[in-house]
Amino acid sequence: TVFDTQDDIVERIVGSLFSEVREIEKGEILRRPPETLDVYELALRGVARKHRLNPVDSELARQDLSRAIELDP
């Protein structure tokens, strides 16, 4: 139907815009140095744990990344 097509087009546009905004944000964040090396270490460790894709590491990643945000919002 017309509405399904319209919804599909809107989803594609929003997905594309969201992806582009995320890339811009990521670039800005990576250019700004962390306040301390502790924040950098927590962020690296959190991202590494996140990619292990198991519940224990996912929780530890959340804790590491939350702590990094607390130290350097």
All heavy atoms as TSV, in Angstrom:
chain	resi	resn	atom	element	x	y	z
A	1	THR	N	N	0.836	-1.188	0.000
A	1	THR	CA	C	0.000	0.000	0.000
A	1	THR	C	C	0.879	1.249	0.000
A	1	THR	O	O	2.090	1.177	0.218
A	1	THR	CB	C	-0.935	0.030	1.228
A	1	THR	OG1	O	-0.160	0.234	2.386
A	1	THR	CG2	C	-1.777	-1.209	1.337
A	2	VAL	N	N	0.211	2.361	-0.182
A	2	VAL	CA	C	0.926	3.638	-0.207
A	2	VAL	C	C	1.544	3.924	1.154
A	2	VAL	O	O	2.674	4.407	1.249
A	2	VAL	CB	C	-0.041	4.776	-0.622
A	2	VAL	CG1	C	0.624	6.132	-0.478
A	2	VAL	CG2	C	-0.546	4.564	-2.038
A	3	PHE	N	N	0.825	3.597	2.216
A	3	PHE	CA	C	1.325	3.877	3.564
A	3	PHE	C	C	2.548	3.027	3.898
A	3	PHE	O	O	3.476	3.487	4.557
A	3	PHE	CB	C	0.224	3.685	4.608
A	3	PHE	CG	C	-0.895	4.664	4.462
A	3	PHE	CD1	C	-2.166	4.238	4.119
A	3	PHE	CD2	C	-0.681	6.020	4.647
A	3	PHE	CE1	C	-3.207	5.146	3.988
A	3	PHE	CE2	C	-1.698	6.942	4.521
A	3	PHE	CZ	C	-2.975	6.500	4.183
A	4	ASP	N	N	2.547	1.780	3.456
A	4	ASP	CA	C	3.716	0.924	3.686
A	4	ASP	C	C	4.940	1.483	2.969
A	4	ASP	O	O	6.041	1.511	3.520
A	4	ASP	CB	C	3.440	-0.500	3.210
A	4	ASP	CG	C	2.428	-1.215	4.088
A	4	ASP	OD1	O	2.322	-0.858	5.282
A	4	ASP	OD2	O	1.765	-2.141	3.574
A	5	THR	N	N	4.739	1.922	1.739
A	5	THR	CA	C	5.831	2.513	0.970
A	5	THR	C	C	6.331	3.782	1.645
A	5	THR	O	O	7.537	4.008	1.760
A	5	THR	CB	C	5.369	2.822	-0.471
A	5	THR	OG1	O	4.889	1.620	-1.062
A	5	THR	CG2	C	6.496	3.392	-1.291
A	6	GLN	N	N	5.390	4.597	2.098
A	6	GLN	CA	C	5.753	5.845	2.782
A	6	GLN	C	C	6.535	5.536	4.056
A	6	GLN	O	O	7.566	6.158	4.329
A	6	GLN	CB	C	4.492	6.647	3.106
A	6	GLN	CG	C	4.771	7.986	3.734
A	6	GLN	CD	C	3.481	8.754	4.029
A	6	GLN	OE1	O	2.382	8.217	3.933
A	6	GLN	NE2	N	3.629	10.006	4.410
A	7	ASP	N	N	6.078	4.576	4.837
A	7	ASP	CA	C	6.781	4.191	6.069
A	7	ASP	C	C	8.193	3.689	5.764
A	7	ASP	O	O	9.145	4.011	6.471
A	7	ASP	CB	C	6.006	3.109	6.816
A	7	ASP	CG	C	4.750	3.639	7.487
A	7	ASP	OD1	O	4.608	4.872	7.596
A	7	ASP	OD2	O	3.917	2.802	7.898
A	8	ASP	N	N	8.323	2.907	4.696
A	8	ASP	CA	C	9.629	2.384	4.299
A	8	ASP	C	C	10.575	3.520	3.932
A	8	ASP	O	O	11.741	3.533	4.353
A	8	ASP	CB	C	9.473	1.424	3.122
A	8	ASP	CG	C	10.779	0.764	2.746
A	8	ASP	OD1	O	11.487	0.283	3.659
A	8	ASP	OD2	O	11.088	0.727	1.541
A	9	ILE	N	N	10.080	4.494	3.187
A	9	ILE	CA	C	10.907	5.638	2.787
A	9	ILE	C	C	11.329	6.441	4.009
A	9	ILE	O	O	12.496	6.811	4.150
A	9	ILE	CB	C	10.148	6.524	1.773
A	9	ILE	CG1	C	9.995	5.786	0.448
A	9	ILE	CG2	C	10.869	7.859	1.570
A	9	ILE	CD1	C	9.061	6.449	-0.530
A	10	VAL	N	N	10.401	6.688	4.926
A	10	VAL	CA	C	10.716	7.450	6.137
A	10	VAL	C	C	11.757	6.713	6.979
A	10	VAL	O	O	12.705	7.319	7.475
A	10	VAL	CB	C	9.431	7.729	6.955
A	10	VAL	CG1	C	9.769	8.270	8.334
A	10	VAL	CG2	C	8.521	8.686	6.208
A	11	GLU	N	N	11.600	5.399	7.127
A	11	GLU	CA	C	12.566	4.616	7.905
A	11	GLU	C	C	13.964	4.704	7.295
A	11	GLU	O	O	14.952	4.825	8.011
A	11	GLU	CB	C	12.126	3.156	7.969
A	11	GLU	CG	C	10.995	2.908	8.940
A	11	GLU	CD	C	10.593	1.447	8.988
A	11	GLU	OE1	O	11.435	0.573	8.673
A	11	GLU	OE2	O	9.441	1.166	9.341
A	12	ARG	N	N	14.048	4.643	5.984
A	12	ARG	CA	C	15.358	4.720	5.321
A	12	ARG	C	C	15.993	6.095	5.518
A	12	ARG	O	O	17.194	6.196	5.775
A	12	ARG	CB	C	15.219	4.423	3.832
A	12	ARG	CG	C	14.929	2.980	3.553
A	12	ARG	CD	C	14.802	2.736	2.085
A	12	ARG	NE	N	14.339	1.380	1.836
A	12	ARG	CZ	C	14.473	0.770	0.690
A	12	ARG	NH1	N	15.060	1.388	-0.326
A	12	ARG	NH2	N	14.028	-0.443	0.531
A	13	ILE	N	N	15.197	7.142	5.409
A	13	ILE	CA	C	15.725	8.503	5.582
A	13	ILE	C	C	16.205	8.698	7.010
A	13	ILE	O	O	17.312	9.187	7.246
A	13	ILE	CB	C	14.657	9.549	5.206
A	13	ILE	CG1	C	14.403	9.520	3.699
A	13	ILE	CG2	C	15.083	10.953	5.656
A	13	ILE	CD1	C	13.215	10.346	3.257
A	14	VAL	N	N	15.385	8.308	7.978
A	14	VAL	CA	C	15.751	8.466	9.384
A	14	VAL	C	C	16.997	7.640	9.707
A	14	VAL	O	O	17.913	8.124	10.373
A	14	VAL	CB	C	14.572	8.077	10.298
A	14	VAL	CG1	C	15.007	7.974	11.750
A	14	VAL	CG2	C	13.437	9.083	10.158
A	15	GLY	N	N	17.055	6.422	9.214
A	15	GLY	CA	C	18.227	5.575	9.456
A	15	GLY	C	C	19.492	6.189	8.888
A	15	GLY	O	O	20.543	6.187	9.521
A	16	SER	N	N	19.383	6.743	7.707
A	16	SER	CA	C	20.536	7.374	7.062
A	16	SER	C	C	20.987	8.611	7.833
A	16	SER	O	O	22.179	8.802	8.081
A	16	SER	CB	C	20.182	7.750	5.630
A	16	SER	OG	O	21.244	8.433	5.027
A	17	LEU	N	N	20.045	9.443	8.233
A	17	LEU	CA	C	20.380	10.658	8.983
A	17	LEU	C	C	20.980	10.320	10.340
A	17	LEU	O	O	21.954	10.921	10.768
A	17	LEU	CB	C	19.150	11.542	9.158
A	17	LEU	CG	C	18.624	12.217	7.898
A	17	LEU	CD1	C	17.308	12.930	8.189
A	17	LEU	CD2	C	19.641	13.175	7.327
A	18	PHE	N	N	20.391	9.342	11.024
A	18	PHE	CA	C	20.892	8.945	12.334
A	18	PHE	C	C	22.324	8.446	12.227
A	18	PHE	O	O	23.186	8.813	13.023
A	18	PHE	CB	C	19.988	7.866	12.945
A	18	PHE	CG	C	20.430	7.410	14.300
A	18	PHE	CD1	C	20.238	8.215	15.405
A	18	PHE	CD2	C	21.055	6.188	14.467
A	18	PHE	CE1	C	20.644	7.802	16.659
A	18	PHE	CE2	C	21.464	5.771	15.716
A	18	PHE	CZ	C	21.257	6.575	16.805
A	19	SER	N	N	22.582	7.625	11.226
A	19	SER	CA	C	23.929	7.088	11.026
A	19	SER	C	C	24.926	8.209	10.767
A	19	SER	O	O	26.029	8.214	11.312
A	19	SER	CB	C	23.915	6.114	9.855
A	19	SER	OG	O	25.205	5.655	9.583
A	20	GLU	N	N	24.531	9.174	9.956
A	20	GLU	CA	C	25.413	10.293	9.631
A	20	GLU	C	C	25.706	11.142	10.869
A	20	GLU	O	O	26.844	11.527	11.113
A	20	GLU	CB	C	24.764	11.147	8.539
A	20	GLU	CG	C	25.694	12.144	7.924
A	20	GLU	CD	C	25.058	12.835	6.728
A	20	GLU	OE1	O	24.457	12.145	5.894
A	20	GLU	OE2	O	25.167	14.064	6.668
A	21	VAL	N	N	24.683	11.410	11.661
A	21	VAL	CA	C	24.866	12.205	12.882
A	21	VAL	C	C	25.786	11.467	13.849
A	21	VAL	O	O	26.678	12.059	14.440
A	21	VAL	CB	C	23.505	12.514	13.547
A	21	VAL	CG1	C	23.685	13.069	14.947
A	21	VAL	CG2	C	22.717	13.490	12.684
A	22	ARG	N	N	25.592	10.159	13.999
A	22	ARG	CA	C	26.432	9.371	14.907
A	22	ARG	C	C	27.896	9.432	14.473
A	22	ARG	O	O	28.790	9.542	15.300
A	22	ARG	CB	C	25.968	7.908	14.964
A	22	ARG	CG	C	24.582	7.714	15.518
A	22	ARG	CD	C	24.492	8.031	16.964
A	22	ARG	NE	N	25.220	7.036	17.719
A	22	ARG	CZ	C	25.493	7.119	18.983
A	22	ARG	NH1	N	25.112	8.148	19.670
A	22	ARG	NH2	N	26.165	6.192	19.597
A	23	GLU	N	N	28.165	9.364	13.178
A	23	GLU	CA	C	29.535	9.433	12.683
A	23	GLU	C	C	30.154	10.791	12.985
A	23	GLU	O	O	31.320	10.877	13.371
A	23	GLU	CB	C	29.584	9.142	11.179
A	23	GLU	CG	C	29.359	7.692	10.837
A	23	GLU	CD	C	30.364	6.758	11.483
A	23	GLU	OE1	O	31.570	7.058	11.467
A	23	GLU	OE2	O	29.938	5.719	12.027
A	24	ILE	N	N	29.392	11.857	12.818
A	24	ILE	CA	C	29.882	13.204	13.120
A	24	ILE	C	C	30.195	13.325	14.607
A	24	ILE	O	O	31.247	13.826	15.002
A	24	ILE	CB	C	28.865	14.271	12.671
A	24	ILE	CG1	C	28.799	14.314	11.140
A	24	ILE	CG2	C	29.220	15.643	13.229
A	24	ILE	CD1	C	27.648	15.125	10.597
A	25	GLU	N	N	29.263	12.836	15.464
A	25	GLU	CA	C	29.488	12.882	16.905
A	25	GLU	C	C	30.730	12.086	17.281
A	25	GLU	O	O	31.533	12.520	18.097
A	25	GLU	CB	C	28.279	12.309	17.654
A	25	GLU	CG	C	27.060	13.182	17.637
A	25	GLU	CD	C	25.879	12.518	18.305
A	25	GLU	OE1	O	25.888	11.276	18.478
A	25	GLU	OE2	O	24.937	13.241	18.650
A	26	LYS	N	N	30.868	10.904	16.692
A	26	LYS	CA	C	32.012	10.060	17.004
A	26	LYS	C	C	33.318	10.770	16.646
A	26	LYS	O	O	34.281	10.739	17.405
A	26	LYS	CB	C	31.900	8.741	16.229
A	26	LYS	CG	C	32.333	7.566	17.005
A	26	LYS	CD	C	32.238	6.217	16.353
A	26	LYS	CE	C	31.506	6.049	15.093
A	26	LYS	NZ	N	31.543	4.676	14.567
A	27	GLY	N	N	33.342	11.419	15.498
A	27	GLY	CA	C	34.535	12.141	15.077
A	27	GLY	C	C	34.896	13.262	16.032
A	27	GLY	O	O	36.064	13.457	16.376
A	28	GLU	N	N	33.881	13.992	16.496
A	28	GLU	CA	C	34.131	15.082	17.435
A	28	GLU	C	C	34.646	14.558	18.768
A	28	GLU	O	O	35.565	15.120	19.357
A	28	GLU	CB	C	32.848	15.888	17.645
A	28	GLU	CG	C	32.452	16.708	16.436
A	28	GLU	CD	C	31.109	17.387	16.598
A	28	GLU	OE1	O	30.485	17.260	17.671
A	28	GLU	OE2	O	30.678	18.042	15.640
A	29	ILE	N	N	34.084	13.475	19.220
A	29	ILE	CA	C	34.508	12.886	20.492
A	29	ILE	C	C	35.946	12.385	20.396
A	29	ILE	O	O	36.752	12.587	21.307
A	29	ILE	CB	C	33.555	11.746	20.902
A	29	ILE	CG1	C	32.205	12.335	21.320
A	29	ILE	CG2	C	34.150	10.909	22.027
A	29	ILE	CD1	C	31.110	11.309	21.468
A	30	LEU	N	N	36.278	11.743	19.299
A	30	LEU	CA	C	37.630	11.186	19.156
A	30	LEU	C	C	38.693	12.266	19.025
A	30	LEU	O	O	39.845	12.041	19.373
A	30	LEU	CB	C	37.670	10.248	17.942
A	30	LEU	CG	C	36.881	8.955	18.108
A	30	LEU	CD1	C	36.874	8.182	16.798
A	30	LEU	CD2	C	37.434	8.106	19.231
A	31	ARG	N	N	38.328	13.447	18.543
A	31	ARG	CA	C	39.308	14.536	18.421
A	31	ARG	C	C	39.578	15.212	19.766
A	31	ARG	O	O	40.599	15.845	19.941
A	31	ARG	CB	C	38.810	15.576	17.414
A	31	ARG	CG	C	39.021	15.157	15.985
A	31	ARG	CD	C	38.775	16.307	15.024
A	31	ARG	NE	N	37.389	16.710	14.952
A	31	ARG	CZ	C	36.449	16.110	14.220
A	31	ARG	NH1	N	36.754	15.069	13.505
A	31	ARG	NH2	N	35.214	16.554	14.205
A	32	ARG	N	N	38.658	15.080	20.716
A	32	ARG	CA	C	38.823	15.725	22.012
A	32	ARG	C	C	39.546	14.755	22.947
A	32	ARG	O	O	39.069	13.659	23.195
A	32	ARG	CB	C	37.452	16.078	22.593
A	32	ARG	CG	C	37.521	16.822	23.903
A	32	ARG	CD	C	36.142	17.191	24.409
A	32	ARG	NE	N	35.274	16.058	24.609
A	32	ARG	CZ	C	35.218	15.332	25.716
A	32	ARG	NH1	N	36.014	15.598	26.728
A	32	ARG	NH2	N	34.377	14.328	25.815
A	33	PRO	N	N	40.699	15.142	23.488
A	33	PRO	CA	C	41.421	14.224	24.380
A	33	PRO	C	C	40.674	14.051	25.705
A	33	PRO	O	O	39.994	14.964	26.168
A	33	PRO	CB	C	42.767	14.935	24.606
A	33	PRO	CG	C	42.498	16.366	24.340
A	33	PRO	CD	C	41.387	16.418	23.329
A	34	PRO	N	N	40.787	12.883	26.321
A	34	PRO	CA	C	40.138	12.670	27.620
A	34	PRO	C	C	40.814	13.505	28.697
A	34	PRO	O	O	41.977	13.889	28.576
A	34	PRO	CB	C	40.342	11.176	27.882
A	34	PRO	CG	C	41.530	10.806	27.073
A	34	PRO	CD	C	41.531	11.714	25.880
A	35	GLU	N	N	40.044	13.775	29.745
A	35	GLU	CA	C	40.571	14.548	30.875
A	35	GLU	C	C	41.713	13.804	31.572
A	35	GLU	O	O	42.671	14.405	32.007
A	35	GLU	CB	C	39.462	14.852	31.882
A	35	GLU	CG	C	38.397	15.793	31.364
A	35	GLU	CD	C	38.935	17.184	31.113
A	35	GLU	OE1	O	39.714	17.684	31.944
A	35	GLU	OE2	O	38.587	17.769	30.070
A	36	THR	N	N	41.570	12.499	31.681
A	36	THR	CA	C	42.616	11.694	32.320
A	36	THR	C	C	42.794	10.398	31.527
A	36	THR	O	O	41.915	9.994	30.769
A	36	THR	CB	C	42.246	11.316	33.768
A	36	THR	OG1	O	41.151	10.403	33.726
A	36	THR	CG2	C	41.878	12.528	34.596
A	37	LEU	N	N	43.932	9.751	31.754
A	37	LEU	CA	C	44.140	8.462	31.104
A	37	LEU	C	C	43.228	7.389	31.690
A	37	LEU	O	O	42.943	6.400	31.023
A	37	LEU	CB	C	45.607	8.056	31.201
A	37	LEU	CG	C	46.553	8.874	30.332
A	37	LEU	CD1	C	47.988	8.409	30.534
A	37	LEU	CD2	C	46.175	8.801	28.870
A	38	ASP	N	N	42.754	7.587	32.919
A	38	ASP	CA	C	41.810	6.640	33.509
A	38	ASP	C	C	40.550	6.555	32.652
A	38	ASP	O	O	40.019	5.471	32.414
A	38	ASP	CB	C	41.420	7.057	34.928
A	38	ASP	CG	C	42.579	6.960	35.898
A	38	ASP	OD1	O	43.552	6.229	35.612
A	38	ASP	OD2	O	42.529	7.637	36.946
A	39	VAL	N	N	40.074	7.689	32.185
A	39	VAL	CA	C	38.876	7.727	31.345
A	39	VAL	C	C	39.146	6.991	30.039
A	39	VAL	O	O	38.327	6.194	29.577
A	39	VAL	CB	C	38.438	9.193	31.079
A	39	VAL	CG1	C	37.328	9.248	30.050
A	39	VAL	CG2	C	38.015	9.852	32.373
A	40	TYR	N	N	40.281	7.243	29.464
A	40	TYR	CA	C	40.657	6.597	28.203
A	40	TYR	C	C	40.725	5.080	28.383
A	40	TYR	O	O	40.200	4.317	27.577
A	40	TYR	CB	C	41.997	7.163	27.735
A	40	TYR	CG	C	42.466	6.632	26.412
A	40	TYR	CD1	C	41.808	6.955	25.235
A	40	TYR	CD2	C	43.586	5.813	26.344
A	40	TYR	CE1	C	42.245	6.473	24.018
A	40	TYR	CE2	C	44.036	5.329	25.125
A	40	TYR	CZ	C	43.361	5.664	23.966
A	40	TYR	OH	O	43.791	5.187	22.760
A	41	GLU	N	N	41.360	4.649	29.462
A	41	GLU	CA	C	41.484	3.220	29.727
A	41	GLU	C	C	40.115	2.579	29.945
A	41	GLU	O	O	39.824	1.509	29.409
A	41	GLU	CB	C	42.369	2.975	30.955
A	41	GLU	CG	C	42.538	1.505	31.268
A	41	GLU	CD	C	43.370	1.265	32.520
A	41	GLU	OE1	O	43.998	2.204	33.042
A	41	GLU	OE2	O	43.381	0.119	32.970
A	42	LEU	N	N	39.256	3.238	30.727
A	42	LEU	CA	C	37.915	2.711	30.957
A	42	LEU	C	C	37.127	2.597	29.648
A	42	LEU	O	O	36.423	1.613	29.420
A	42	LEU	CB	C	37.148	3.604	31.940
A	42	LEU	CG	C	37.549	3.497	33.402
A	42	LEU	CD1	C	36.991	4.672	34.193
A	42	LEU	CD2	C	37.064	2.173	33.982
A	43	ALA	N	N	37.254	3.593	28.809
A	43	ALA	CA	C	36.534	3.580	27.537
A	43	ALA	C	C	37.024	2.445	26.638
A	43	ALA	O	O	36.226	1.708	26.058
A	43	ALA	CB	C	36.675	4.926	26.836
A	44	LEU	N	N	38.342	2.294	26.539
A	44	LEU	CA	C	38.890	1.211	25.711
A	44	LEU	C	C	38.479	-0.152	26.242
A	44	LEU	O	O	38.069	-1.037	25.478
A	44	LEU	CB	C	40.418	1.302	25.666
A	44	LEU	CG	C	41.011	2.415	24.830
A	44	LEU	CD1	C	42.543	2.377	24.938
A	44	LEU	CD2	C	40.583	2.320	23.387
A	45	ARG	N	N	38.582	-0.319	27.545
A	45	ARG	CA	C	38.218	-1.604	28.145
A	45	ARG	C	C	36.729	-1.883	27.968
A	45	ARG	O	O	36.321	-3.000	27.647
A	45	ARG	CB	C	38.609	-1.608	29.631
A	45	ARG	CG	C	38.467	-2.971	30.264
A	45	ARG	CD	C	39.043	-3.011	31.646
A	45	ARG	NE	N	38.461	-1.977	32.490
A	45	ARG	CZ	C	39.041	-1.487	33.577
A	45	ARG	NH1	N	40.219	-1.923	33.951
A	45	ARG	NH2	N	38.448	-0.564	34.299
A	46	GLY	N	N	35.900	-0.844	28.157
A	46	GLY	CA	C	34.461	-1.015	27.993
A	46	GLY	C	C	34.080	-1.414	26.582
A	46	GLY	O	O	33.263	-2.322	26.375
A	47	VAL	N	N	34.676	-0.770	25.601
A	47	VAL	CA	C	34.368	-1.105	24.205
A	47	VAL	C	C	34.837	-2.527	23.881
A	47	VAL	O	O	34.132	-3.294	23.222
A	47	VAL	CB	C	35.002	-0.075	23.244
A	47	VAL	CG1	C	34.910	-0.538	21.803
A	47	VAL	CG2	C	34.316	1.278	23.413
A	48	ALA	N	N	36.020	-2.898	24.360
A	48	ALA	CA	C	36.520	-4.257	24.119
A	48	ALA	C	C	35.585	-5.290	24.744
A	48	ALA	O	O	35.264	-6.305	24.111
A	48	ALA	CB	C	37.935	-4.406	24.680
A	49	ARG	N	N	35.132	-5.039	25.957
A	49	ARG	CA	C	34.222	-5.982	26.621
A	49	ARG	C	C	32.884	-6.052	25.905
A	49	ARG	O	O	32.280	-7.123	25.806
A	49	ARG	CB	C	34.022	-5.577	28.076
A	49	ARG	CG	C	35.202	-5.890	28.941
A	49	ARG	CD	C	34.969	-5.447	30.362
A	49	ARG	NE	N	36.016	-5.974	31.231
A	49	ARG	CZ	C	36.279	-5.528	32.438
A	49	ARG	NH1	N	35.572	-4.527	32.943
A	49	ARG	NH2	N	37.233	-6.060	33.165
A	50	LYS	N	N	32.421	-4.921	25.406
A	50	LYS	CA	C	31.131	-4.882	24.720
A	50	LYS	C	C	31.119	-5.816	23.510
A	50	LYS	O	O	30.118	-6.461	23.217
A	50	LYS	CB	C	30.827	-3.449	24.284
A	50	LYS	CG	C	29.522	-3.281	23.534
A	50	LYS	CD	C	29.326	-1.853	23.105
A	50	LYS	CE	C	30.226	-1.556	21.959
A	50	LYS	NZ	N	29.651	-1.085	20.757
A	51	HIS	N	N	32.240	-5.920	22.841
A	51	HIS	CA	C	32.327	-6.741	21.632
A	51	HIS	C	C	32.451	-8.235	21.916
A	51	HIS	O	O	32.417	-9.029	20.982
A	51	HIS	CB	C	33.481	-6.265	20.746
A	51	HIS	CG	C	33.225	-4.930	20.125
A	51	HIS	ND1	N	32.277	-4.726	19.150
A	51	HIS	CD2	C	33.748	-3.718	20.371
A	51	HIS	CE1	C	32.252	-3.454	18.811
A	51	HIS	NE2	N	33.141	-2.814	19.541
A	52	ARG	N	N	32.568	-8.610	23.166
A	52	ARG	CA	C	32.654	-10.046	23.497
A	52	ARG	C	C	31.280	-10.715	23.471
A	52	ARG	O	O	31.191	-11.932	23.421
A	52	ARG	CB	C	33.315	-10.233	24.850
A	52	ARG	CG	C	34.779	-9.860	24.807
A	52	ARG	CD	C	35.476	-10.197	26.097
A	52	ARG	NE	N	36.815	-9.648	26.085
A	52	ARG	CZ	C	37.409	-9.104	27.134
A	52	ARG	NH1	N	36.800	-9.064	28.307
A	52	ARG	NH2	N	38.623	-8.615	27.035
A	53	LEU	N	N	30.227	-9.911	23.524
A	53	LEU	CA	C	28.854	-10.377	23.330
A	53	LEU	C	C	28.428	-11.499	24.266
A	53	LEU	O	O	27.860	-12.507	23.848
A	53	LEU	CB	C	28.632	-10.800	21.876
A	53	LEU	CG	C	28.920	-9.739	20.812
A	53	LEU	CD1	C	28.764	-10.312	19.419
A	53	LEU	CD2	C	28.036	-8.530	21.001
A	54	ASN	N	N	28.711	-11.336	25.559
A	54	ASN	CA	C	28.153	-12.255	26.541
A	54	ASN	C	C	27.653	-11.413	27.719
A	54	ASN	O	O	28.093	-10.277	27.910
A	54	ASN	CB	C	29.173	-13.330	26.954
A	54	ASN	CG	C	30.338	-12.780	27.726
A	54	ASN	OD1	O	30.169	-12.245	28.833
A	54	ASN	ND2	N	31.535	-12.891	27.170
A	55	PRO	N	N	26.720	-11.936	28.500
A	55	PRO	CA	C	26.089	-11.134	29.550
A	55	PRO	C	C	27.053	-10.574	30.588
A	55	PRO	O	O	26.917	-9.426	31.009
A	55	PRO	CB	C	25.094	-12.101	30.200
A	55	PRO	CG	C	24.827	-13.137	29.168
A	55	PRO	CD	C	26.100	-13.254	28.373
A	56	VAL	N	N	28.029	-11.345	31.003
A	56	VAL	CA	C	28.961	-10.878	32.031
A	56	VAL	C	C	29.792	-9.713	31.501
A	56	VAL	O	O	29.903	-8.660	32.143
A	56	VAL	CB	C	29.876	-12.031	32.520
A	56	VAL	CG1	C	30.968	-11.502	33.428
A	56	VAL	CG2	C	29.054	-13.099	33.219
A	57	ASP	N	N	30.376	-9.887	30.319
A	57	ASP	CA	C	31.192	-8.815	29.749
A	57	ASP	C	C	30.346	-7.599	29.381
A	57	ASP	O	O	30.812	-6.468	29.481
A	57	ASP	CB	C	31.974	-9.311	28.533
A	57	ASP	CG	C	33.196	-10.121	28.936
A	57	ASP	OD1	O	33.915	-9.683	29.861
A	57	ASP	OD2	O	33.429	-11.187	28.343
A	58	SER	N	N	29.108	-7.817	28.973
A	58	SER	CA	C	28.225	-6.685	28.663
A	58	SER	C	C	27.978	-5.841	29.907
A	58	SER	O	O	27.996	-4.609	29.843
A	58	SER	CB	C	26.898	-7.180	28.093
A	58	SER	OG	O	27.089	-7.750	26.826
A	59	GLU	N	N	27.770	-6.492	31.033
A	59	GLU	CA	C	27.558	-5.753	32.281
A	59	GLU	C	C	28.831	-5.028	32.700
A	59	GLU	O	O	28.792	-3.871	33.132
A	59	GLU	CB	C	27.087	-6.691	33.391
A	59	GLU	CG	C	26.949	-6.038	34.751
A	59	GLU	CD	C	26.007	-4.845	34.774
A	59	GLU	OE1	O	25.080	-4.764	33.943
A	59	GLU	OE2	O	26.185	-3.968	35.653
A	60	LEU	N	N	29.975	-5.688	32.591
A	60	LEU	CA	C	31.242	-5.034	32.925
A	60	LEU	C	C	31.515	-3.862	31.990
A	60	LEU	O	O	32.015	-2.817	32.422
A	60	LEU	CB	C	32.390	-6.044	32.865
A	60	LEU	CG	C	32.374	-7.127	33.953
A	60	LEU	CD1	C	33.428	-8.188	33.670
A	60	LEU	CD2	C	32.561	-6.515	35.328
A	61	ALA	N	N	31.167	-4.008	30.717
A	61	ALA	CA	C	31.338	-2.912	29.754
A	61	ALA	C	C	30.474	-1.728	30.160
A	61	ALA	O	O	30.926	-0.581	30.137
A	61	ALA	CB	C	30.967	-3.385	28.349
A	62	ARG	N	N	29.237	-2.007	30.536
A	62	ARG	CA	C	28.337	-0.933	30.976
A	62	ARG	C	C	28.918	-0.207	32.180
A	62	ARG	O	O	28.905	1.022	32.241
A	62	ARG	CB	C	26.947	-1.498	31.310
A	62	ARG	CG	C	25.906	-0.417	31.579
A	62	ARG	CD	C	24.652	-0.993	32.181
A	62	ARG	NE	N	24.863	-1.558	33.499
A	62	ARG	CZ	C	25.066	-0.852	34.612
A	62	ARG	NH1	N	25.093	0.447	34.569
A	62	ARG	NH2	N	25.256	-1.456	35.767
A	63	GLN	N	N	29.470	-0.953	33.125
A	63	GLN	CA	C	30.065	-0.344	34.309
A	63	GLN	C	C	31.280	0.515	33.949
A	63	GLN	O	O	31.416	1.644	34.429
A	63	GLN	CB	C	30.464	-1.423	35.317
A	63	GLN	CG	C	29.284	-2.128	35.948
A	63	GLN	CD	C	29.707	-3.319	36.798
A	63	GLN	OE1	O	30.881	-3.501	37.101
A	63	GLN	NE2	N	28.742	-4.147	37.160
A	64	ASP	N	N	32.146	-0.020	33.097
A	64	ASP	CA	C	33.343	0.736	32.679
A	64	ASP	C	C	32.945	2.027	31.968
A	64	ASP	O	O	33.481	3.111	32.256
A	64	ASP	CB	C	34.214	-0.099	31.734
A	64	ASP	CG	C	34.964	-1.211	32.433
A	64	ASP	OD1	O	35.120	-1.152	33.660
A	64	ASP	OD2	O	35.386	-2.149	31.728
A	65	LEU	N	N	32.029	1.918	31.030
A	65	LEU	CA	C	31.637	3.088	30.249
A	65	LEU	C	C	30.873	4.108	31.098
A	65	LEU	O	O	31.051	5.317	30.936
A	65	LEU	CB	C	30.834	2.657	29.028
A	65	LEU	CG	C	31.639	1.812	28.030
A	65	LEU	CD1	C	30.734	1.222	26.957
A	65	LEU	CD2	C	32.769	2.610	27.410
A	66	SER	N	N	30.057	3.630	32.021
A	66	SER	CA	C	29.363	4.542	32.939
A	66	SER	C	C	30.346	5.293	33.813
A	66	SER	O	O	30.207	6.505	34.028
A	66	SER	CB	C	28.370	3.767	33.820
A	66	SER	OG	O	27.335	3.235	33.053
A	67	ARG	N	N	31.347	4.594	34.302
A	67	ARG	CA	C	32.373	5.241	35.142
A	67	ARG	C	C	33.161	6.269	34.323
A	67	ARG	O	O	33.472	7.353	34.817
A	67	ARG	CB	C	33.316	4.182	35.724
A	67	ARG	CG	C	34.382	4.753	36.619
A	67	ARG	CD	C	33.809	5.314	37.896
A	67	ARG	NE	N	34.904	5.870	38.691
A	67	ARG	CZ	C	34.855	7.011	39.312
A	67	ARG	NH1	N	33.752	7.742	39.294
A	67	ARG	NH2	N	35.891	7.451	39.992
A	68	ALA	N	N	33.476	5.941	33.085
A	68	ALA	CA	C	34.185	6.884	32.221
A	68	ALA	C	C	33.357	8.152	32.031
A	68	ALA	O	O	33.889	9.274	32.083
A	68	ALA	CB	C	34.502	6.250	30.881
A	69	ILE	N	N	32.061	7.995	31.855
A	69	ILE	CA	C	31.181	9.157	31.685
A	69	ILE	C	C	31.109	9.975	32.963
A	69	ILE	O	O	31.090	11.200	32.925
A	69	ILE	CB	C	29.781	8.702	31.225
A	69	ILE	CG1	C	29.870	8.169	29.795
A	69	ILE	CG2	C	28.778	9.847	31.312
A	69	ILE	CD1	C	28.615	7.444	29.328
A	70	GLU	N	N	31.084	9.306	34.109
A	70	GLU	CA	C	31.085	10.017	35.396
A	70	GLU	C	C	32.343	10.881	35.534
A	70	GLU	O	O	32.281	12.014	35.988
A	70	GLU	CB	C	31.038	9.043	36.568
A	70	GLU	CG	C	29.714	8.376	36.780
A	70	GLU	CD	C	29.798	7.301	37.875
A	70	GLU	OE1	O	30.783	7.296	38.637
A	70	GLU	OE2	O	28.874	6.484	37.944
A	71	LEU	N	N	33.492	10.321	35.153
A	71	LEU	CA	C	34.759	11.028	35.299
A	71	LEU	C	C	34.912	12.158	34.289
A	71	LEU	O	O	35.544	13.166	34.584
A	71	LEU	CB	C	35.927	10.048	35.162
A	71	LEU	CG	C	36.069	9.026	36.271
A	71	LEU	CD1	C	37.157	8.010	35.924
A	71	LEU	CD2	C	36.384	9.700	37.599
A	72	ASP	N	N	34.365	11.960	33.086
A	72	ASP	CA	C	34.531	12.966	32.032
A	72	ASP	C	C	33.254	13.012	31.171
A	72	ASP	O	O	33.201	12.434	30.092
A	72	ASP	CB	C	35.746	12.617	31.168
A	72	ASP	CG	C	36.061	13.701	30.145
A	72	ASP	OD1	O	35.395	14.748	30.150
A	72	ASP	OD2	O	36.974	13.472	29.334
A	73	PRO	N	N	32.234	13.701	31.680
A	73	PRO	CA	C	30.949	13.740	30.957
A	73	PRO	C	C	31.079	14.383	29.589
A	73	PRO	O	O	30.339	14.156	28.696
A	73	PRO	CB	C	30.048	14.574	31.839
A	73	PRO	CG	C	30.773	14.821	33.111
A	73	PRO	CD	C	32.197	14.447	32.898
